[in-house]
């Protein structure tokens, strides 16, 4: 193994996705440390080799070591940063003093910071300015990845050499990172698709049929692309794994936390009821507000995202938001 190889991978975030990525790194032959905020996760992983609170029923490599101490990550060659988007800033602030010099932060969270409208790369750069950054995003349910089922993702990094080292460190025949350099675009797809998945879930919950869901997904992809390009992303990135690929997955399965939340809204449940019954995070609820606010500042039209924001913020009922969308003037498809 070359001197430049990334042999020790730390995963920050002990939820389902972080645990799945820890499994990937272990299968790739790396030394793996999983940081989790919850002591019950640390105990379950270290003693039972299973994340029973967040990913039950899937055995983990016994070599994966869990901890709640950032200092235990000081020797990691790379960090897979999986803290939820709205907590990424505070977690990065705690992590930063313990980062090994030159160790890259690979951001695996999907969202936009609600309070500031900043992308995760910008948030991380503010709190850990010396750490090289990369983005890992794409169509990937945690359970599928943890089970070793075939998955492909985007790994975006401005430094191609570093990106190649990261791909070599975690790539497997069944976990295939495709290297890209569009860091902005890779984040836009992962963030906006969560908002659109809530909309598609509402369609499911209202029993509007597959045709309506397909139409909403396609029009949502137009919004995602419009938003991404306005922020400097490449349109081609929106058509890739981290854009269209993730959109297809998240808008087509109730295994998606955001789509299942939308389905519950469509069935008549309140947001408070839905969130109160869950331990997992549905990022689209928070991202909807940030995307809508940013779109207004950019003077671009994102009617589906805006409708979702109005619903989850309590400014419109599901039925009123749907009626407003269906009453929009007819237009050309490229708009």
C-alpha positions as CSV (number, residue, x, y, z in Angstrom):
1,X,0.0,0.0,0.0
2,X,1.5,3.3,-1.0
3,X,2.4,6.0,1.4
4,X,-0.4,8.2,0.1
5,X,-3.1,5.6,0.7
6,X,-5.8,6.5,3.1
7,X,-5.7,3.5,5.5
8,X,-7.7,4.9,8.5
9,X,-11.2,6.1,7.7
10,X,-13.3,7.9,10.4
11,X,-17.0,8.2,9.9
12,X,-18.7,11.1,11.8
13,X,-22.4,10.3,12.4
14,X,-23.8,7.1,13.8
15,X,-27.1,7.1,12.0
16,X,-28.1,4.6,9.3
17,X,-26.1,6.3,6.5
18,X,-23.0,6.8,8.6
19,X,-23.1,3.1,9.7
20,X,-23.5,2.0,6.1
21,X,-20.5,4.0,5.0
22,X,-18.5,2.5,7.9
23,X,-19.4,-0.9,6.5
24,X,-18.2,0.1,3.1
25,X,-14.9,1.3,4.4
26,X,-14.4,-1.8,6.4
27,X,-15.2,-4.0,3.4
28,X,-12.6,-2.0,1.5
29,X,-10.0,-3.1,4.0
30,X,-9.6,0.2,5.9
31,X,-9.3,0.7,9.6
32,X,-12.6,2.3,10.6
33,X,-13.7,4.4,13.6
34,X,-17.3,5.4,13.8
35,X,-18.1,8.5,15.9
36,X,-21.7,8.6,17.2
37,X,-23.3,11.2,19.5
38,X,-25.6,8.6,21.1
39,X,-23.9,6.4,23.8
40,X,-26.4,3.6,23.0
41,X,-25.1,3.5,19.4
42,X,-21.5,3.2,20.6
43,X,-22.4,0.4,23.0
44,X,-24.4,-1.5,20.4
45,X,-21.7,-1.3,17.7
46,X,-18.8,-2.2,20.0
47,X,-20.5,-5.0,21.9
48,X,-23.2,-6.4,19.5
49,X,-21.6,-5.3,16.2
50,X,-24.9,-3.9,15.1
51,X,-26.4,-0.4,15.1
52,X,-29.7,-1.5,16.7
53,X,-31.1,2.0,17.1
54,X,-30.7,3.1,13.5
55,X,-29.9,0.1,11.3
56,X,-31.2,-3.0,13.0
57,X,-30.8,-6.4,11.6
58,X,-27.7,-5.8,9.6
59,X,-24.5,-7.2,11.1
60,X,-21.4,-5.0,11.1
61,X,-17.7,-5.9,10.8
62,X,-16.4,-6.5,14.3
63,X,-13.3,-4.4,13.4
64,X,-15.4,-1.2,13.3
65,X,-14.8,0.7,16.5
66,X,-17.3,3.2,17.7
67,X,-16.6,6.2,20.0
68,X,-18.2,9.4,21.2
69,X,-14.8,11.1,21.6
70,X,-13.5,13.3,18.8
71,X,-10.0,12.9,20.0
72,X,-10.2,9.2,19.0
73,X,-10.3,10.4,15.3
74,X,-7.0,12.4,15.5
75,X,-5.1,9.8,13.5
76,X,-7.7,9.3,10.7
77,X,-6.5,9.8,7.2
78,X,-9.9,10.9,5.9
79,X,-13.3,11.8,7.5
80,X,-16.6,10.8,6.0
81,X,-18.8,13.5,7.5
82,X,-22.4,12.3,7.9
83,X,-23.8,14.6,10.5
84,X,-27.3,15.9,9.5
85,X,-27.2,19.0,7.5
86,X,-28.6,21.3,10.2
87,X,-26.1,20.0,12.7
88,X,-23.1,19.9,10.4
89,X,-21.7,23.2,11.6
90,X,-21.7,22.4,15.3
91,X,-20.3,19.0,14.8
92,X,-17.6,20.3,12.5
93,X,-16.7,22.9,15.1
94,X,-16.2,20.2,17.7
95,X,-14.3,18.0,15.3
96,X,-11.9,20.6,13.8
97,X,-9.3,20.7,16.6
98,X,-8.8,17.0,16.3
99,X,-8.3,16.7,12.5
100,X,-5.0,15.3,11.3
101,X,-3.2,17.9,9.1
102,X,-4.2,17.4,5.5
103,X,-7.0,14.9,6.3
104,X,-9.9,15.5,3.9
105,X,-13.5,16.0,5.0
106,X,-15.8,14.1,2.7
107,X,-19.3,15.6,3.2
108,X,-22.0,13.0,2.9
109,X,-24.9,15.0,4.3
110,X,-27.5,16.3,1.9
111,X,-29.1,19.6,2.6
112,X,-28.7,23.4,2.8
113,X,-28.2,25.2,6.1
114,X,-31.6,26.6,6.9
115,X,-30.4,29.7,8.9
116,X,-27.8,30.9,6.3
117,X,-28.7,29.3,3.0
118,X,-25.1,28.0,2.7
119,X,-24.1,24.7,1.1
120,X,-22.5,22.1,3.3
121,X,-19.1,22.7,1.7
122,X,-19.3,26.4,2.7
123,X,-20.3,25.5,6.3
124,X,-17.5,23.0,6.6
125,X,-14.9,25.4,5.2
126,X,-15.9,28.1,7.7
127,X,-15.5,25.7,10.7
128,X,-12.5,23.7,9.4
129,X,-10.7,26.0,7.0
130,X,-7.6,23.9,6.6
131,X,-9.3,20.7,5.7
132,X,-9.5,19.7,2.0
133,X,-13.1,19.0,1.0
134,X,-15.0,16.5,-1.1
135,X,-18.6,15.6,-1.6
136,X,-20.1,12.1,-1.7
137,X,-23.7,12.0,-2.9
138,X,-26.0,9.8,-5.1
139,X,-28.8,7.3,-5.1
140,X,-28.1,5.2,-2.1
141,X,-30.4,3.9,0.6
142,X,-28.4,3.1,3.7
143,X,-29.8,-0.5,4.1
144,X,-28.9,-1.4,0.5
145,X,-25.3,-0.1,1.0
146,X,-24.9,-1.8,4.4
147,X,-26.0,-5.1,2.9
148,X,-23.4,-4.8,0.1
149,X,-26.0,-4.4,-2.7
150,X,-24.7,-2.7,-5.9
151,X,-24.7,1.1,-5.6
152,X,-23.1,3.9,-7.6
153,X,-22.5,7.5,-6.3
154,X,-20.8,10.7,-7.2
155,X,-17.6,11.7,-5.4
156,X,-16.9,15.4,-6.3
157,X,-13.6,17.0,-5.4
158,X,-11.8,20.0,-6.9
159,X,-8.5,18.3,-6.3
160,X,-8.5,15.4,-8.8
161,X,-5.5,13.6,-7.2
162,X,-7.2,13.7,-3.8
163,X,-10.5,12.5,-5.4
164,X,-8.7,9.5,-6.9
165,X,-7.2,8.6,-3.5
166,X,-10.6,8.7,-2.0
167,X,-12.1,6.6,-4.7
168,X,-9.3,4.1,-4.2
169,X,-9.9,4.1,-0.4
170,X,-13.6,3.3,-0.4
171,X,-14.4,2.0,-3.9
172,X,-15.7,-1.6,-4.2
173,X,-17.3,-3.6,-7.0
174,X,-20.6,-3.1,-5.2
175,X,-19.9,0.6,-4.1
176,X,-18.8,2.5,-7.2
177,X,-17.8,6.2,-6.7
178,X,-17.7,8.1,-10.0
179,X,-15.2,11.0,-9.8
180,X,-16.4,14.6,-10.6
181,X,-15.1,18.1,-10.0
182,X,-18.4,20.0,-9.7
183,X,-18.6,20.3,-5.9
184,X,-21.5,22.7,-6.1
185,X,-23.6,20.6,-8.4
186,X,-23.1,17.4,-6.4
187,X,-24.6,19.2,-3.4
188,X,-27.6,20.8,-5.1
189,X,-29.0,17.5,-6.4
190,X,-28.8,15.9,-3.0
191,X,-30.4,18.8,-1.3
192,X,-33.2,19.7,-3.7
193,X,-34.3,16.1,-4.3
194,X,-35.3,15.8,-0.6
195,X,-37.8,18.7,-1.1
196,X,-39.1,17.2,-4.3
197,X,-39.5,13.8,-2.6
198,X,-41.9,15.3,-0.1
199,X,-44.0,16.5,-3.1
200,X,-44.0,13.1,-4.7
201,X,-44.9,11.5,-1.3
202,X,-47.9,13.9,-1.1
203,X,-49.0,12.6,-4.6
204,X,-48.7,9.1,-3.3
205,X,-50.6,9.9,-0.1
206,X,-53.4,11.6,-2.1
207,X,-53.6,8.6,-4.5
208,X,-53.1,10.7,-7.6
209,X,-51.5,7.9,-9.5
210,X,-48.1,7.0,-11.1
211,X,-48.7,9.4,-14.0
212,X,-48.9,12.4,-11.7
213,X,-45.8,11.3,-9.7
214,X,-43.8,10.9,-13.0
215,X,-44.9,14.3,-14.2
216,X,-44.0,15.9,-10.8
217,X,-40.6,14.1,-10.8
218,X,-39.8,15.4,-14.3
219,X,-40.9,19.0,-13.6
220,X,-39.0,18.8,-10.3
221,X,-35.9,17.8,-12.2
222,X,-36.3,21.0,-14.2
223,X,-36.5,23.0,-11.0
224,X,-33.4,21.2,-9.6
225,X,-31.4,22.0,-12.7
226,X,-32.6,25.6,-12.9
227,X,-31.6,26.1,-9.3
228,X,-28.2,24.4,-9.6
229,X,-27.2,26.3,-12.7
230,X,-28.2,29.6,-11.1
231,X,-25.8,28.7,-8.2
232,X,-22.9,27.9,-10.6
233,X,-23.4,24.1,-11.0
234,X,-22.9,22.4,-14.4
235,X,-26.1,21.2,-16.0
236,X,-24.4,17.9,-16.8
237,X,-24.0,17.2,-13.1
238,X,-27.7,17.6,-12.6
239,X,-28.2,14.7,-15.1
240,X,-25.8,12.5,-13.2
241,X,-25.9,10.2,-10.2
242,X,-26.0,13.0,-7.6
243,X,-28.8,14.8,-9.4
244,X,-31.2,12.8,-11.6
245,X,-30.1,9.5,-10.1
246,X,-30.8,10.5,-6.6
247,X,-34.1,12.1,-7.6
248,X,-35.4,8.9,-9.2
249,X,-34.6,6.9,-6.2
250,X,-35.9,9.3,-3.6
251,X,-39.1,10.2,-5.5
252,X,-39.9,6.5,-6.3
253,X,-39.8,4.7,-3.0
254,X,-41.4,5.0,0.4
255,X,-38.2,3.8,1.8
256,X,-37.2,7.4,1.4
257,X,-37.7,9.3,4.7
258,X,-38.8,12.4,2.7
259,X,-41.2,10.6,0.4
260,X,-42.8,8.7,3.3
261,X,-43.2,12.0,5.2
262,X,-44.9,13.5,2.2
263,X,-47.2,10.5,1.9
264,X,-48.2,10.9,5.5
265,X,-49.0,14.6,4.8
266,X,-51.0,13.5,1.8
267,X,-53.0,11.1,3.9
268,X,-54.0,14.0,6.3
269,X,-51.5,13.7,9.1
270,X,-49.9,16.9,10.5
271,X,-46.2,17.6,10.3
272,X,-46.0,17.6,14.1
273,X,-47.6,14.1,14.3
274,X,-45.2,12.7,11.7
275,X,-42.0,14.2,13.1
276,X,-43.0,13.3,16.6
277,X,-43.1,9.6,15.7
278,X,-39.7,9.5,14.1
279,X,-36.1,9.3,15.3
280,X,-34.6,9.9,11.8
281,X,-34.2,13.3,10.1
282,X,-36.2,14.3,7.0
283,X,-33.9,17.0,5.6
284,X,-36.4,18.2,3.0
285,X,-38.5,19.9,5.7
286,X,-35.6,22.3,6.5
287,X,-34.2,22.6,3.0
288,X,-37.5,23.7,1.5
289,X,-37.3,27.0,3.4
290,X,-33.7,27.7,2.4
291,X,-34.3,26.8,-1.3
292,X,-37.4,28.9,-1.5
293,X,-35.7,31.9,0.1
294,X,-32.6,31.5,-2.2
295,X,-34.8,31.1,-5.3
296,X,-36.6,34.4,-4.5
297,X,-33.2,36.2,-4.1
298,X,-32.0,34.7,-7.4
299,X,-35.4,35.6,-9.1
300,X,-36.0,32.0,-10.4
301,X,-39.3,30.2,-10.3
302,X,-39.4,26.9,-8.3
303,X,-43.2,26.3,-7.9
304,X,-43.0,22.7,-6.6
305,X,-40.3,23.6,-4.0
306,X,-42.3,26.6,-3.0
307,X,-45.5,24.6,-2.6
308,X,-43.6,22.1,-0.3
309,X,-42.3,25.0,1.8
310,X,-45.8,26.5,2.1
311,X,-47.1,23.2,3.3
312,X,-44.4,22.3,5.8
313,X,-44.3,25.9,7.2
314,X,-48.1,25.9,7.7
315,X,-48.7,28.7,5.2
316,X,-50.9,26.5,3.0
317,X,-52.9,23.3,3.4
318,X,-52.0,20.4,1.2
319,X,-55.2,20.8,-0.9
320,X,-54.7,24.5,-1.3
321,X,-51.0,24.1,-2.4
322,X,-52.1,21.4,-4.9
323,X,-54.8,23.6,-6.3
324,X,-52.4,26.5,-6.8
325,X,-50.0,24.3,-8.7
326,X,-52.7,22.9,-11.0
327,X,-54.0,26.4,-11.7
328,X,-50.7,27.7,-13.0
329,X,-50.8,29.0,-16.6
330,X,-49.8,26.6,-19.4
331,X,-46.2,27.2,-20.6
332,X,-43.5,25.7,-22.7
333,X,-41.7,22.6,-21.3
334,X,-38.2,24.2,-21.1
335,X,-39.6,26.8,-18.6
